[in-house]
Amino acid sequence: MGVPVFAAIVVVSVLAGVAVQLLGARKSRYDALVVALTAIFGAYFASETFPGSSVFGTITNWGPAVDGFYVIPGIVFAVLVATVAYVGTRDTYTTSTATA
């Protein structure tokens, strides 16, 4: 995977994180960070790991590859990992209404 493709993954993941931060029903200060970092990891992991795997060998035949980035597995796994991370962490942040 080349630098331009990785930069595009970072930009799209940060934009997804900002969208979740602005549109999410339960907001915290870290929603954008959680979504962006996990989406970057998911896309990179899927693109670099799935092509050499014998278990996930058929997944890489779906869709195109751009500069070593397998588009379909990368996008699907990024969305899956970011969604799980967001859903798993959104209820851990609470705002206290009481003052000390």
C-alpha positions, 0 to 999 in steps of 0.5 A: 500500500502506497502513501497516497492510498494510506493518506486517503484512508486517514482522511476518509476515517477522520471525516467519518469520525467527525461525522459521528461526532457531529451527528451522534445522539450520545456525544462525548469528546472522544467519539471522533478519535475512537471512530477514526483510529479504529477505521484506520486500523481496520482498513489497513489490517484488512488490506494487508492481512487478508490477501496473504491469508488462506482463511480469507483468500476468497474475500480478496477476489471481491472488487478492485485493488488500488496500489495494493489496497484491497478496496472491498475488504478494507472498507467493510472491515473498517466500517465493522471495526469502527462500528463495534468500537463506537457502540462499545464505547458510547455508553461509557461516557456520562456527563455528571449533572451534579456539582461538587 
